Amino acid sequence: MLEGLGDVSKIPELQFTFLLLAVYRVGVFIPTPGIDNMALLAFFDSAKGSMLGLMDLFAGGALSSFSIFALGIMPYITSSIIINLLTVAIPHLEKLSKEGENGRRKITQYTRYGTVGLSIIQGFGIAWGLQHMASPTGAPIVLNAGWGFIFMTIITLTSGTAFLMWLGETITEKGIGNGISLIIFAGIVCNIPRAISSTWSLYASGELHFLLLILLGIFMIVVIGAIVYVEAAQRRIPVQYAKRIVGRKMYGGQTTHLPLKINSAGVIPPIFASSVIMFPATIANFAPAGLMKTIAGYLMPGKIGYEILFVALIFFFCFFYTAVTIKPVKD
């Protein structure tokens, strides 16, 4: 078994994937110019548990440090959602989706254009909002506010997202596949050591009882097992082949089944739902006080409005993605 694990590291596709993910993690620590990082970290410390904290989790900590990858890969996912929705509504896009490889490349190109457009909008909203924000101590987050800072931030964040999009597509084509999901996974997993350290600190200080710690570990194992069980579950549709006679021999007549995954949409619905909620929340959190701040307050994790909207979007995208990928009747 150990020899098998050792051979895994020798797979070229896996090595290439690890290399690109390492490039992504290095980029997370490259800050965007014109920002007081200490004031920004103090602001994010005061915003823990809010939508900003959730967005920073998906960005792998890039948002709290306001690195070149601060927007993360979410604009690409949002653009993919929009293009998929338009594929059903616009005949031209629906025709492209049925044209095989050439049509898929054209739709991918439209998705890239949409990603750049959404990145510009989000970059402008964040840059404009940061100019009107300060840390809890009153220190301004932007060192030299103005249109120069706004344009520089838009170009930097849009370029970072475009580079992440390229990384994801390259991992999909030349690595082990699912590049976009791996980038999101890498951003979330990097917070595990910090979470373990925080949990241990709570236990050492007596704020977390040992029994509760054991129950938490058991609950995590049960949840992971349930996820694996549902992910591997199948609904087997019986298929009966007709009998046919060739000469004096009879062929066919076998009974088999068509395996359909119970969870055919996978993790796509939660990711799509998070992306849709994060897009307006990103603008709202960095906007001055007013209606946008009120909207951001209702979209904070733990609020009843956020939970209802999140669950509703998961149901919608689960139905929509399944309907798009599995079509019982094709033209």
C-alpha positions in Angstrom: 0.0 0.0 0.0 2.8 2.4 0.9 4.5 1.6 -2.4 1.3 2.4 -4.2 1.1 5.8 -2.4 4.7 6.5 -3.3 4.0 5.8 -7.0 1.1 8.3 -7.0 3.6 11.2 -6.7 5.3 10.0 -9.9 2.2 10.6 -12.0 3.0 13.5 -14.4 -0.6 14.8 -14.4 -0.6 14.9 -10.6 2.8 16.6 -10.4 1.6 19.2 -12.9 -1.6 19.8 -11.0 0.3 20.3 -7.7 2.6 22.7 -9.4 -0.2 24.9 -10.7 -2.0 24.8 -7.3 1.3 25.9 -5.7 1.4 28.8 -8.1 -2.1 29.7 -7.0 -1.2 29.6 -3.3 1.8 31.8 -3.9 -0.3 34.4 -5.7 -2.6 34.6 -2.7 0.2 36.3 -0.7 0.9 38.9 -3.4 -0.9 42.1 -2.2 -2.6 44.6 -4.4 -0.8 48.0 -4.3 -2.2 51.0 -2.5 -3.7 49.1 0.5 -2.8 49.4 4.2 -2.7 45.7 5.0 -2.8 46.1 8.8 -5.9 48.3 8.6 -7.5 45.8 6.2 -6.8 42.8 8.5 -8.2 44.7 11.4 -11.4 45.4 9.4 -11.7 41.7 8.5 -11.2 40.6 12.1 -14.2 42.7 13.0 -16.2 41.2 10.1 -15.7 37.5 11.1 -18.9 35.5 10.7 -20.3 37.8 8.0 -20.6 37.3 4.3 -17.1 38.8 3.9 -15.7 35.9 6.0 -17.5 33.4 3.8 -16.2 35.0 0.6 -12.7 35.1 2.1 -13.0 31.3 2.8 -13.8 30.6 -0.8 -10.9 32.9 -1.9 -8.5 31.0 0.3 -7.7 34.1 2.4 -6.9 36.2 -0.6 -9.7 38.7 0.1 -8.6 39.5 3.7 -5.1 40.2 2.4 -6.5 41.8 -0.7 -4.1 40.0 -3.0 -4.1 39.9 -6.7 -6.5 36.9 -6.4 -8.9 38.7 -4.1 -11.9 38.0 -6.4 -11.1 34.3 -6.6 -12.7 32.1 -9.2 -16.3 33.2 -8.4 -16.7 35.6 -11.3 -15.9 32.6 -13.7 -18.5 30.4 -11.9 -21.1 33.3 -12.0 -20.4 33.7 -15.8 -20.8 30.0 -16.3 -24.2 30.1 -14.5 -25.4 33.0 -16.7 -24.2 31.3 -20.0 -25.9 28.0 -18.9 -29.1 29.8 -18.2 -28.9 31.7 -21.5 -28.3 28.4 -23.4 -31.8 27.3 -22.5 -33.3 30.7 -23.4 -31.4 31.8 -26.5 -31.7 29.5 -29.6 -28.2 30.5 -30.9 -26.5 29.3 -27.7 -28.6 26.2 -27.6 -27.5 25.4 -31.2 -23.9 25.9 -30.2 -24.3 23.5 -27.3 -25.3 20.8 -29.8 -22.4 21.3 -32.2 -19.9 19.3 -30.4 -16.3 20.5 -29.7 -16.5 23.6 -31.8 -19.7 24.7 -30.1 -18.3 24.0 -26.7 -15.2 26.2 -27.5 -17.4 29.1 -28.6 -19.5 28.8 -25.4 -16.3 28.7 -23.3 -15.1 31.9 -25.1 -18.4 33.6 -24.2 -17.9 32.5 -20.6 -14.4 34.0 -20.5 -15.7 37.3 -21.8 -18.4 37.3 -19.2 -15.8 36.5 -16.5 -13.8 39.6 -17.4 -16.9 41.8 -17.5 -18.1 40.6 -14.1 -14.5 41.0 -12.7 -14.5 44.6 -13.8 -17.8 45.3 -12.2 -16.8 43.7 -8.9 -13.4 45.2 -9.0 -14.9 48.7 -9.4 -17.4 48.1 -6.6 -14.7 46.9 -4.2 -12.2 49.7 -5.1 -14.9 52.4 -4.7 -16.1 51.0 -1.4 -12.6 50.6 0.1 -12.0 54.3 -0.4 -14.8 55.0 2.1 -13.9 52.5 4.7 -11.6 52.4 7.7 -10.3 50.0 10.3 -12.0 49.8 13.7 -9.2 52.2 14.9 -10.1 54.8 12.3 -7.1 54.2 10.0 -7.9 54.5 6.3 -7.6 51.2 4.3 -6.6 52.9 1.1 -3.4 54.9 1.2 -4.0 57.2 -1.8 -7.6 57.3 -2.8 -8.7 58.4 -6.2 -9.4 57.2 -9.7 -5.8 56.1 -10.1 -6.3 53.6 -7.3 -9.7 52.5 -8.8 -8.3 51.8 -12.2 -5.2 50.0 -10.9 -7.4 47.8 -8.6 -9.8 46.9 -11.4 -6.9 45.9 -13.7 -5.1 44.0 -11.0 -8.2 42.0 -9.7 -9.4 41.3 -13.3 -6.0 40.1 -14.3 -5.8 37.9 -11.2 -9.2 36.3 -11.9 -8.3 35.8 -15.6 -5.1 34.1 -14.5 -7.0 31.8 -12.1 -9.4 31.0 -14.9 -6.5 29.9 -17.1 -5.0 27.9 -14.2 -8.3 26.0 -13.8 -8.8 25.3 -17.5 -5.1 24.1 -17.8 -5.5 21.7 -14.9 -8.7 20.4 -16.5 -7.0 19.8 -19.8 -3.5 18.7 -18.8 -3.8 17.8 -15.1 -6.1 15.5 -13.3 -9.3 17.4 -14.3 -11.9 19.6 -12.6 -9.5 22.5 -12.3 -12.0 25.0 -11.1 -13.2 22.7 -8.3 -9.6 22.0 -7.3 -8.8 25.7 -7.0 -11.9 26.2 -4.7 -10.9 23.0 -2.8 -7.3 24.3 -2.3 -8.6 27.6 -1.0 -10.8 25.9 1.6 -8.4 23.2 2.7 -5.6 25.7 3.4 -7.7 26.9 6.4 -7.8 23.5 8.0 -4.6 23.9 10.0 -5.8 27.2 11.4 -9.2 25.7 12.3 -7.5 22.8 14.1 -5.3 25.2 16.0 -8.2 27.3 17.0 -10.2 24.3 18.2 -7.2 23.1 20.2 -6.8 26.5 21.8 -10.5 26.5 22.8 -10.0 23.0 24.4 -6.7 24.0 26.1 -8.4 27.1 27.6 -11.4 25.1 28.9 -13.9 26.7 26.6 -14.5 23.5 24.7 -15.2 20.3 26.7 -13.4 17.1 25.9 -16.7 15.2 25.4 -17.9 17.9 23.0 -14.7 17.6 21.1 -15.1 13.9 20.7 -18.7 14.3 19.6 -17.6 16.9 17.0 -15.0 14.5 15.6 -17.6 11.7 15.4 -20.1 14.0 13.7 -17.5 15.0 11.1 -16.8 11.4 10.3 -20.5 10.6 10.0 -21.2 13.5 7.7 -18.3 12.6 5.4 -19.5 9.0 5.3 -23.0 10.1 4.5 -21.7 12.4 1.7 -19.7 9.5 0.2 -22.7 7.2 0.5 -25.0 9.6 -1.3 -22.4 10.5 -3.9 -21.9 6.8 -4.8 -25.6 5.9 -4.7 -27.3 4.9 -7.9 -30.8 4.5 -9.2 -30.8 1.5 -11.5 -33.4 1.8 -14.3 -34.2 -1.7 -15.7 -33.5 -2.2 -19.4 -34.9 -5.1 -21.3 -33.3 -5.9 -24.7 -35.6 -7.4 -27.3 -35.0 -10.9 -28.6 -34.0 -11.5 -32.2 -33.7 -14.6 -34.3 -30.8 -15.1 -36.7 -31.1 -18.3 -38.6 -31.9 -21.0 -36.1 -30.4 -19.2 -33.1 -32.0 -16.7 -30.8 -30.0 -13.7 -29.6 -30.7 -10.9 -27.1 -33.3 -10.9 -24.4 -31.0 -9.9 -21.6 -32.1 -7.8 -18.8 -29.7 -5.2 -17.5 -30.0 -1.7 -15.9 -29.1 1.9 -16.6 -27.2 3.4 -13.6 -28.2 6.9 -12.8 -26.5 8.8 -10.0 -28.8 9.9 -7.2 -26.8 13.1 -6.9 -26.1 13.8 -10.6 -25.5 17.5 -10.0 -22.7 16.8 -7.4 -21.4 19.9 -5.6 -22.4 22.3 -8.4 -25.6 23.6 -6.8 -24.0 24.8 -3.5 -21.2 26.4 -5.5 -23.5 28.1 -7.9 -25.8 29.2 -5.0 -22.8 30.7 -3.1 -21.6 32.5 -6.2 -25.0 34.1 -6.9 -25.3 35.3 -3.3 -21.7 36.5 -3.1 -21.9 38.7 -6.2 -24.3 41.3 -4.8 -23.0 40.8 -1.3 -19.5 41.7 -2.5 -20.6 45.0 -3.8 -22.9 45.6 -0.8 -20.2 45.0 1.8 -17.8 47.5 0.3 -20.5 50.1 -0.4 -21.1 53.1 1.8 -23.9 53.0 4.4 -27.4 52.9 3.1 -29.7 50.5 1.3 -26.8 48.3 0.1 -25.5 47.9 3.7 -29.0 46.8 4.7 -29.1 44.2 1.9 -25.6 43.0 3.0 -27.0 42.6 6.6 -29.8 40.3 5.5 -27.4 38.2 3.4 -25.0 37.5 6.3 -24.5 33.8 7.1 -26.8 32.7 9.9 -29.5 35.2 9.1 -32.9 33.8 8.1 -32.9 35.6 4.8 -29.5 34.1 3.8 -30.5 30.6 4.8 -33.8 30.7 2.9 -32.2 32.1 -0.2 -29.3 29.7 0.0 -31.5 26.6 0.3 -33.9 27.9 -2.4 -31.0 28.5 -4.8 -29.5 25.0 -4.1 -32.9 23.4 -5.0 -33.1 25.5 -8.1 -29.6 24.8 -9.4 -29.9 21.1 -8.6 -33.0 20.9 -10.7 -31.6 23.1 -13.4 -28.2 21.5 -13.7 -29.7 18.0 -13.7 -32.2 19.0 -16.4 -29.3 20.4 -18.5 -26.9 17.5 -18.2 -29.5 14.6 -18.3 -32.0 14.9 -21.1 -34.3 11.9 -21.5 -35.5 13.2 -24.8 -33.0 14.6 -27.2 -33.6 16.2 -30.6 
